[in-house]
């Protein structure tokens, strides 16, 4: 028995482009976005937020801090799919003294608490 896959392989590139187009359109209209892994740790004086964001550059990211939330958003340059993650903070923080570092795909935001535990 001989199987002829000639036509299938000739159309593989076209089929791949069509699948990518359908996926891209479904992402844009449905609100499905990249969701980074985020952890929030607490010390007596600070809240430390860590987010795994591989493949981003510093310019791709936007971090906003309010007294009760941290908002991390961005768009990967090779992708049209944005992400936006809101992290509720368990207590008020001093947003003016936030320390932000992004290296090796890990975003670290250190936030000083307004009320320090004893």
C-alpha positions as CSV (number, residue, x, y, z in Angstrom):
1,X,0.0,0.0,0.0
2,X,1.3,3.4,-1.0
3,X,0.1,6.6,0.7
4,X,0.4,9.8,-1.2
5,X,0.8,12.8,1.2
6,X,1.9,15.1,-1.7
7,X,-1.2,17.3,-1.6
8,X,-1.3,17.4,2.2
9,X,2.3,18.7,2.5
10,X,1.7,21.2,-0.4
11,X,-1.1,22.8,1.6
12,X,0.5,22.5,5.0
13,X,1.9,26.1,4.9
14,X,-1.5,27.5,3.9
15,X,-3.3,25.5,6.6
16,X,-0.7,26.7,9.2
17,X,-1.3,30.3,8.3
18,X,-5.1,29.8,8.5
19,X,-4.8,28.2,11.9
20,X,-2.7,31.1,13.2
21,X,-5.2,33.7,11.8
22,X,-8.1,31.9,13.5
23,X,-6.2,31.7,16.8
24,X,-5.1,35.4,16.6
25,X,-8.7,36.5,15.9
26,X,-10.1,34.4,18.8
27,X,-7.6,35.9,21.2
28,X,-8.4,39.5,20.2
29,X,-12.2,39.2,20.5
30,X,-12.5,36.9,23.5
31,X,-10.4,38.7,26.1
32,X,-8.1,35.6,26.4
33,X,-4.7,37.0,27.2
34,X,-1.3,36.0,28.5
35,X,-1.5,35.4,32.3
36,X,1.9,35.6,34.0
37,X,2.6,33.6,37.1
38,X,2.5,36.0,40.0
39,X,3.4,35.5,43.7
40,X,2.9,38.0,46.5
41,X,5.0,37.5,49.6
42,X,4.9,39.5,52.8
43,X,7.6,40.5,55.3
44,X,7.0,42.6,58.4
45,X,7.8,45.8,56.5
46,X,7.2,45.0,52.8
47,X,5.1,43.3,50.3
48,X,7.1,41.6,47.5
49,X,5.4,40.9,44.2
50,X,7.2,38.6,41.7
51,X,6.0,37.9,38.2
52,X,7.4,35.5,35.6
53,X,7.5,37.4,32.3
54,X,9.8,35.6,29.9
55,X,10.7,37.3,26.6
56,X,9.7,40.8,27.6
57,X,11.9,43.9,27.6
58,X,11.6,46.6,30.2
59,X,10.0,48.8,27.6
60,X,7.2,46.2,27.1
61,X,6.0,46.4,30.7
62,X,3.9,49.0,32.5
63,X,3.6,48.8,36.3
64,X,1.2,51.0,38.2
65,X,0.9,51.0,42.0
66,X,-2.0,52.3,43.9
67,X,-2.4,52.2,47.6
68,X,-4.3,48.9,47.5
69,X,-3.3,47.3,44.1
70,X,-0.5,46.6,41.8
71,X,-1.3,46.5,38.0
72,X,1.1,44.9,35.7
73,X,0.5,45.1,32.0
74,X,2.3,44.9,28.7
75,X,2.5,43.7,25.1
76,X,5.1,41.2,23.8
77,X,6.7,42.9,20.8
78,X,6.3,39.8,18.6
79,X,2.7,39.4,19.6
80,X,-0.4,41.5,19.3
81,X,-1.8,39.9,22.5
82,X,-1.7,42.2,25.5
83,X,-1.9,41.2,29.1
84,X,-3.1,43.0,32.2
85,X,-3.0,41.6,35.7
86,X,-4.4,43.3,38.8
87,X,-3.1,42.1,42.1
88,X,-5.0,43.2,45.2
89,X,-2.7,44.1,48.0
90,X,-3.7,43.0,51.5
91,X,-2.8,46.4,53.1
92,X,-1.9,49.9,52.0
93,X,1.6,50.6,50.6
94,X,3.7,53.6,50.1
95,X,3.6,53.7,46.2
96,X,6.2,56.5,46.0
97,X,8.9,54.3,47.4
98,X,8.3,51.2,45.2
99,X,11.4,49.4,44.1
100,X,11.1,47.7,40.7
101,X,13.6,45.3,39.1
102,X,13.3,43.2,35.9
103,X,16.0,40.8,35.0
104,X,16.1,37.3,33.4
105,X,12.4,37.3,32.8
106,X,11.5,37.9,36.5
107,X,9.8,41.2,37.6
108,X,10.3,42.0,41.2
109,X,8.4,44.9,42.9
110,X,9.1,45.7,46.5
111,X,6.5,47.8,48.2
112,X,6.8,49.4,51.7
113,X,3.9,49.0,54.0
114,X,2.2,52.1,55.3
115,X,1.5,50.3,58.6
116,X,4.5,48.4,59.8
117,X,3.9,45.3,61.9
118,X,5.6,45.0,65.3
